[in-house]
Amino acid sequence: MMLGYIDIGRTLARVLVPIYNDDELIETVALNRAIPGRGKDGFYNLSALKTEFKLLAEELRSELGTPDLPYCSVAVKDSAALKEVRSISVQTNGKAIAESDILYLQKNINLEYNEGYVPLHRIPIGFRIDGGDLQQHPVGMKGDKLTFYAMIIAVRHSELKIYDSLLKEGGIGVRRYIYDGLAHGLAAIRETKEPNCTVFDLGANSTGVCVFENGHPVYLESSAVGMEILSRELKNQLRCSSETAESLKVTKGMGVRGNAIKYRLSNNKSQSSVDVPQFVNILRIQLNNVFQAARSVLEGNTWLESTPSFRHKIVLTGGGRSMSDMLPVAQQLLKVEVVVARGLQHTHGDNAFMACLGMWYYMLGDDLGEQQFIKVARIKKTSLDGFWQWLKGVFS
């Protein structure tokens, strides 16, 4: 069974299908197709979108050389999702914690959400014994009360209906939906092999924040500040067009050389220039605003206090990470070690594949079941690579 990943953005649909032979990645089929975005009323033109998805499916069949289309994981954007950390407790009265205690908590945690939303992921964060430090594997430990924490991610039902309709029109099967912040986070730690870190997914209008401890996501959130503020500030201060500002941000970036940068003003009839130090300072100030907004969503979360490793390393991914020479400036601003991951957007089908599988794993009680969750957790504890290899074998 072929598996793929689809990301339906504001104006672009992207499909990634990794092709394997005996567990070796041979190639990745990657297609981009421009799509009509949402109108001023916030709604899609469904008729036009369906036409584009039919054409996308035909192109995909041609690229794959088969009439059979893959089952795909479909990214759900942050704007359509609700996220909330919930907890449930059981009295253990000083006895050793058993697997049955863990299964009871996982099974009975509240999944109900607001009307119009449906649960998408139930992501286990960890356990606390008598209010102590966060634990991932408490079996055998003793205490009076065991509390289980999980992040519940729900999505607007109306959004899923739109996606279902579009993909059905093209004959593409939907295997699962995945919150895109989780997909990008899983892909980033897979690529960088950094199981203890915080992933900043640098988007245009928002920044996803995904904290990992031992390869396990313990917190997902997003800030409403994205890399577009850099382009917007360049446009305002340099009096150039949006297109020019975006081009200058990406191609010149933080590492621009020389004394001045020449560019055309917004009227496109006259040329102007900006001193390099002034240009870099504009970007630096706004990039710091992006980082500070992302960091602010981590503050005040008590369940993160016992997972301090997230403060030691930050992984940058997403489209915004492509700005030239960002790494040294990011390390200065964040004052921690920073790693840059290429991300799902840039034709890394192996990462997309692993993100899809990781998402299925987090759908507890479905494909893998509760007992399999215990098994995977043990494998994951000893070896992140072993976890991914096991997971790949399950769904190959």
Secondary structure, 3 states (H helix, E strand, C coil): CCEEEEEECCCEEEEEEEEEECCEEEEEEEEEEECCCCCCCCCCCHHHHHHHHHHHHHHHHHHHCCCCCCEEEEEECHHHEEEEEEEEEEECCCCECCHHHHHHHHHHCCCCCCCCEEEEEEEEEEEEECCCCEECCCCCCECCEEEEEEEEEEEEHHHHHHHHHHHHHHCCEEEEEEEHHHHHHHHHHHHHCCCCEEEEEECCCCEEEEEEECCEEEEEEEECCCCHHHHHHHHHHHCCCHHHHHHHHHHCHHHCCCCEEEEECCCCCCEEEEEHHHHHHHHHHHHHHHHHHHHHCCCCCHHHCCCHHHHCEEEEECHHHHCCCHHHHHHHHHCCEEEECCCHHHCCHHHHHHHHHHHHHHECCCCCHHHHHHHHHHHHHHCHHHHHHHHHHHHC
